[in-house]
Amino acid sequence: MTKLFMFEKPVGMKDTLPELYELKRQVRDAIAKEVSQWGYSTIETPTLEFYETIGAASAILDQQLFKLLDQEGNTLVLRPDMTAPIARIAASTMSSAERPLRLTYDAPVFRSQQREGGKSAEFEQIGVELIGDRSNSADGEVIALMMSSLEKAGLENYQMAIGHIGFVNAFLYEILGNETRVDVFRRYLYEKNYVGFRKEVEALPLSSIDQRRLKELLRLKGGPEVIEKARTLVESQEAKNALNQLDQLNEVLHAYDLSEKIIIDLNLVMHMSYYTGTVFEAYSEGLGYPLGSGGRYDDLLEKFNHPEPATGFALIVDRLTEALGKTKESIVNDVCIIFSNERRKEAMKKAQELRKDSNTVIMQDIKGINDVDTYSAQFSEVIYFVGSNGNGGGAR
């Protein structure tokens, strides 16, 4: 191995050191407990999937897929998301299971990144999928569960933005008239490039009324009144139906008493093309990117020849731990027992007693420590079994 790569990692990959790992474990455990109490069953899928199925269905750009060949020449991918693999399972081995299905997962996903992007190529997602229920109650449940999961993980200052991709698509199409133009404007919305959006509007040969309508789309963000304002801008029945769905969803969320942390954002567009209806993202103070997202994807299972409605969310654990910072419990080893060789047996007995009471206990031979004071400072309690006196240890 050359010195150039001895301490390097592939682009987008990173190490997780003990303190961050402990924080992630606390977050993971808190969320897993919460989703389990809401009735979601844990599922696992392979890290490797076939390119022709999951790679195509995932809606991740082809250049972001990690590809490799198996011994038979089949192209495989490291799973780029969890929704498509779970859709595969729901449409095959669980096709006869009673609906609705409530499934949850905790797994790493992989997406190749450009070096200059600075984004992770491997990241852990925790999420749920609710399959077989097309009601607004299902959308309300996954949004409420996502918010509850954030709070159980210890996050207090966050906001949930809720939109409807069906509304965006229908509204843009009724003004722009073709899918190519719609794609351009949808991209501006996804990138939140509102300056570019306005410039593109002004460059098109549209009437002043249609230009104004498009620019008004960028203002459709706020409370429930935004839905009423949107109704004055749209003409297509498809767009109106989407607004009606949001109205009904808002009533569901109101019943959960969640209105305070929710905003309606009718120019919200997701990076996954398989979303068909309600979409949502969670944001925290100080972070310039969402902690997680989700939405309704009623057409995805059709790609596996088993059409049925579905909705879900995914939280990105690394982003959530970044938002939490040090607000969760830091690593604190409850007790350290420092012993000398002649009192090793006493130290072992004491460690066993403390561990039975669920304490974390480190046993450390004094001969293995360079600086006893510096080493012992990291523990909440230090017990010494040092010297020839066998009457017990001294605690500090």
Secondary structure by P-SEA (a helix, b strand, c coil): ccccccccccccbbbbcaaaaaaaaaaaaaaaaaaaaabbbbbbbbccccccccccccccccccccccccccbbbbbcccccaaaaaaaaacccccccccbbbbbcbbbbbbbccccccccbbbbbbccccccccaaaaaaaaaaaaaaaaaaccccbbbbbbbaaaaaaaaaaacccaaaaaaaaaaaaacaaaaaaaaaaaccccaaaaaaaaaccccccccaaaaaaaaccccaaaaaaaaaaaaaaaaaaaacccccbbbbccccccccccccccccccccccccccccccccccccccccbbbbbccccccaaaaaaaaccccccccccbbbbbcccaaaaaaaaaaaaaaaccbbbbbccccccccccccccccbbbbbccccccccccc
